[in-house]
Amino acid sequence: MGQAVRPGADDTNIEGMLMKIAMIGTGYVGLVSGACFADLGHTVVCIDNDEDKLARLHRGEIPIYEPGLEELVKKNVTTRRLSFTSWADDDIGNQDAIFIAVGTPPSETDGSADLSAVYAVAAELAPRLAGYTIVVNKSTVPVGTGSEVEAIIGKTNPDADFDVASNPEFLREGSAIDDFMKPDRVVVGTDSERAREVMRSIYRPLILNETPVLITGRTTAEIIKYANNAFLATKVTFINEISDICEAVGADVQDVSKGIGLDSRIGQKFLQAGAGFGGSCFPKDALSLTDTARKVGRPTQIVESVIEANTERKRRMADKVIAACGGDVRGKTLAVLGVTFKPNTDDMRDAPSLDIIPLLQKAGATIRAFDPEGMQQAKPMLPGVEWGTDSYEVMEGAAALLILTEWNAFRMLDINRVKTLLTQPLIVDLRNIYTLAEMELAGVTYHSVGRPPVGAS
Ligand code: NAD
């Protein structure tokens, strides 16, 4: 087993800084983190309880769509630094660190995070611990989860020599590898100096690349992750509300975003008006933070409002589409491009399309849709949708084109072809991927978000 050495203390002892790591959960976070840790030189074994997923990984298939991941996994499997196994097949004792990267979805009953998978993992790994190990929560978990994991392990295996640390993950699907390898910062929450040393060794290559590492208490690290996502969700919701005002007064929200984003106190990122935030993190993390806030007697008015405004946003977007189609979509076919919550992922969790499309169907529209990577996941979630094989196929004979996700492939459509395929040249773009000038030039009726409509009578 590698011995933890503070980076810089003895830079010649690289061997001693290479760690043995187990990654529990091979989803969007676990698989990317496991492959990246292996690429940094550590030996990583990834464990999942989904047999089908494991079988696919063993065959060299990647169960999710994430750019660059297939090559990274392949490379590190070949060098034997990365392997996959099940609980039954592996003895994960003798690891320097065991990362928990299982899902923490919202519970069915309230907004709280469902921690059953995290606690199941704690109980599963406890009897296997051998030698000093840090158990690291990479899953996004509310305050107190680290203590509960510690209690479960301590109760199940009173002799275990371990610490529980928090190491929230900030990667974004679609650019996950880059985000992991070049993060804005790494946050490590633990009061144990021993655990800090191991974590420094694990992240040593990134630290040498000048990545800031913030070491905090465990509770603080848990809050950082939620505060981070709640803030970003707030920023998105803020600009969405500003876009409504822009529409009402004839202003252009994209110029407003630039105008305020150039203020270094605000920054340009997460200021793109759109269909409402979605995905596997913002909605559930905002909910979980409000749940924690209420439980500790400090309800957060801002985050509660953000959740409410975002829910309302998706209904308003459906209304906007219907209004753009002349106020009635009964009997009309709408061509939808993009159903995933953002481009470069196949993740459909809480995608705005899951609200907007059923509302349009309820209003009487027939939906024909295409997404470059998300259709397999989307099919069971969006009953009644007719799925196409490419962008143009779904437009044939449709009354309007609706853009719901800003995949690059949709940014370069042949607009003349689009016009010949649709029954009328009507585009509703909820991601603002075209300029008003090019749509005007193309002779299209174009409705976007927070900008004046083009060509509408
Ligand atoms: P996911 O659903 O894609 O993956 C979770 C994996 O854990 C699945 O493969 C599942 O089979 C496995 N699993 C569940 N129970 C298990 C068990 N007992 N033993 C072994 N494996 C088990 O989830 P995700 O998107 O990777 O998210 C994981 C955590 O990371 C969540 O808390 C999430 O909030 C957080 N997070 C996600 C992202 C993201 O972009 N997806 C970013 C940052 C943080």
Residues whose N, C-alpha, C, O or C-beta is under 5 A from the ligand:
A	BS01	NAD	I24 G25 T26 G27 Y28 V29 G30 I47 D48 N49 D50 A101 V102 G103 T104 A117 A120 V121 K138 S139 T140 E169 F170 L171 R172 E173 S280
